[in-house]
Amino acid sequence: MNEGTITEAQVLEILNAVTDPEIGRSLGDLKMLRRATVADGGSVEVEIVLPTPAYPNRGRITEAVELALSANFPQIDGITVSFSSVVKGKSAGESIGLRVKNIVAVGSGKGGVGKSTVAACLAFGLQSYGAKVGLMDADVYGPSLPKLLGVDDSKPAALEQKTATGETITRIEPVMADGVKVISMGFFLEPEKAVVWRGPLLHRAITQFLKDTDWGELDYLFIDMPPGTGDVSLTLSQSVGLAGAVVVCTPQQVALLDAVKAINMFKQVNVPVLGMVENMSGEVFGRGGTKQKAQELGIPFLGEIPIEAEIRIHGDDGKISALTTEDNPSKPYLLNVCEQTAIQIAKQLLETPSLPTLEII
């Protein structure tokens, strides 16, 4: 294309047309090009801004950039591609004082499929990539996150804060679990005490967990939903703008029947379904049923998590966070689910007309 001197404007023109291999849109559309510098010796340095620190296979972007530049500027003497990341979002929940970019529901059609474990692994996985993450236990009737995270003896503190008008308000300080902010009804109940509430009390508790907790600034807030298709989803859809929902399922047909109900429930309350996760994949429950169902429904498949003993052991020991940070057979599967979920959140921002495009925030 060009046999003479290369300018930064020429380099940017070529790179803006390069297609991002994960999201499927051009780097220009995604505003992922931060800079391109041409050195005196003819080498080029390119910085890409990713929409999440959990962007998978970023080497594919490097290959696409190198291929495009080499094809158009054969005289280039060396190409360096570097990456930074800025999580995108729609600042969900501003109306109730939240400073959270993306709120994600993690649900299932039935209990016993490992939904809470998956929610916790999503939170710790994205936190391990460098994101600021919170985890809210909305399963008021069966809160299991405190035990899974090893913080079941913790109690959230009450903080008094001054508003802009000088009014004193009381906020709940979430419990910190290995870098993730956590709130759960389990922190406020005796271990064996049952919660016997009707809808209005449940609605009030969920609203308070969102509104009265001092979450601070978060990139992602994952909400561990109660199983089934109750009214918590309706409460959330009315209170905050959810970035989407992740539906967890085991591979067998009986579980898939209920997962489809959960998907339809989220669609009914206008919550985008980010995708399905197959948990406990293996000989016991089978493998591949969730992926097949996701394909039938036209929903992204976010990955499978094998049925491995160490997942149960880490949960019983309150060390779920170690599954995404320490070497173990399940780690690659769990991190893959985290990466695919983060990419689907970024895609959802582009596909929802009422939301801004991926701008650097």
C-alpha positions, 0 to 999 in steps of 0.5 A: 500500500505504501512504500514511503514514510508511514504516518500514524494516521495511516496506521490508525486508518488500517487498524480501525478496520481490523475486526476484534476476534472475540466481539466481532466488531472493528477496533474502530467501532469498539474504540479499542485503539488507544494509540499508534506510534511510528518510530524513526527506525520504522517500527510501530507500537500499538496500544489496545484498550480491552473492555475487560481485564478478562479478555480471552486469547488476546494474542489473536488481536496481536496476530490480526494487527500484525497481519493487517500492518504487514500486508499494507506496510511491508517496510515496517521494521517491527510491530509491538502490541501492548494492552490495557483494559477499562471495564465498560458498563452502564453504571447500573443502579445510579437511581439508588446510589450504586456506583456499579458498572455491571450487575449480573444475576446468576440463576438456575431453574432449580436448586442443587446445580451449583449456582452459588459455587458458580457465582462465587467463582465468577466473582473471584475469577474476575477479581483475579484478573484485576477487576473490582468485584462484589457478590450479593447473596439474594438467596434469602431462604438458603444463603450459602455464600458465607460458608462457601467463602469461609466468612460465616463467622463474620458480621457486617459493620454499620457505618454512619455517613454524611450526605451532601445535605448534611443528613446522617445515614447508616450504611452496611459495610460488606464483608471482604472475602479475599478481595471481593465485597460480600453481603448475605442474609446469612450474616444476620441469621443464626446458622439453623434459623429459617427465614419465613417471609412473604414477598414484600419482606423479601423485596425489602431485603433485596432492596436494602442489600442493594441500596444500603450497602456501601459497595463503593465503585465496582466493575461487576456485582454478581447476584446469587439468585434463589433457585426457581422463578420467584419474584426476586428477578422482578424486584431486581429488574425494577430496582436496577438495570441488570447487564444480564443473567447467567443461567447455571445448569447440569447436563441431564434433561430434567435439569435442562427443563427447569433451566429453560423456565429460568431463561424464559423468566429472565426474558419476561422481565427484560433481563438479557440472558448472557449465556448458559454454564454447564456445571458438574459435567462428566460421567455422573450427569453426562456432558454436553446437554447444556451446550446443545440446549443453548445452541437450540435456544440461540443463547451463548454457551459460556463453558462447562465445569467438570464434576471434580472433588476439589470443587466440593472440598474447597467449598466445604473448607470455605476456600472457593477463591483458591479454585481460580487462583491456585493450580488445580484441574478445574481452574482452566474451566472456571477461568474460561467461564469468567472470560466468556461471561465478561465478553458477553457483558461487553457484547450486550452493551453494544447490542442494547440500543438504549445503552452507550457504545463502548467508550473509555470510562 
